[in-house]
């Protein structure tokens, strides 16, 4: 199979990680895989298999007004059209909404069947009126669009008439490939053997709800002085979160080490994982925590958590926007090592449920249908 994958960049992020994991897997199988990005390779974070070809169009630019946006996007479409026409892949895959729209336009006249994929629950991540209008008109031109959950698929089927939608969740890799930057738990936390770690991971932005996690942990910290909270990731709300940590007096118990390339080591070192997102698509970090045998507490936001975490089997699902439920669930597991171990023993079932081979196989079936015109 000759496959082209189009995505904005390969910077640190969930969609980018899934893209690289799938590309590396298929490359090892002998596929001709090419990843195309709008941004330059300088922003690449994840390590590619040597067999994966890499094209950076370098057509990323800020648009200060509508004419500039039209001009920049036409340039992107032309550049991608040229790559598709010259490369002649059997299938082209877009990752995320705007990439899907650009790919749909770029594929016109090339004879290349294009597949799109939504990486989040669309109504919780509005893309603006223009892109929404384009999505309604361009998605039906795609051979198929992949959603990560049934809720996302149902939304697309209602909002985008004539669009063929399939559901394929993300894979969870075990063990994760380690790369730079290497930041070990010992470097951040020191050598306190009796300290327990509550771990969270994700972009430091409003979506992930770390602000409300800090409020909950501030209430728990006096009751659990032998626990610390570590939030892996980087983002635009770092300063606000650091100020919040200082204001509520938990600086000695909360750590923000930034982006790490050895997240698997952190999953292994942690005692409990927590996710407090306001919305998600399919939260990779939650699935990864489970495959590492880490029990979890997660809010049950619209899509993702209940597709991954089995309540009272490998963790606890709590209602969205309930501070009391979050504090109670965390306290329950922070105070009960036996219960954590029971959930941890079942959490590793995720290695089969979200195995790369299984998820990649679902993509492969879709690609075969597209190539053979059975869509």
Helices and strands as residue ranges (DSSP letters): E 2-7, H 14-28, E 32-37, G 41-43, E 53-56, H 66-87, E 91-94, H 97-106, E 113-117, G 122-124, H 129-138, G 139-141, E 144-147, H 150-159, E 165-167, H 185-189, E 196-201, G 206-208, H 210-221, E 227-232, H 238-247, E 254-258, H 263-269, E 272-275, H 284-291, E 296-299, H 305-308, E 315-318, H 323-334, H 337-347, H 350-353, H 356-371
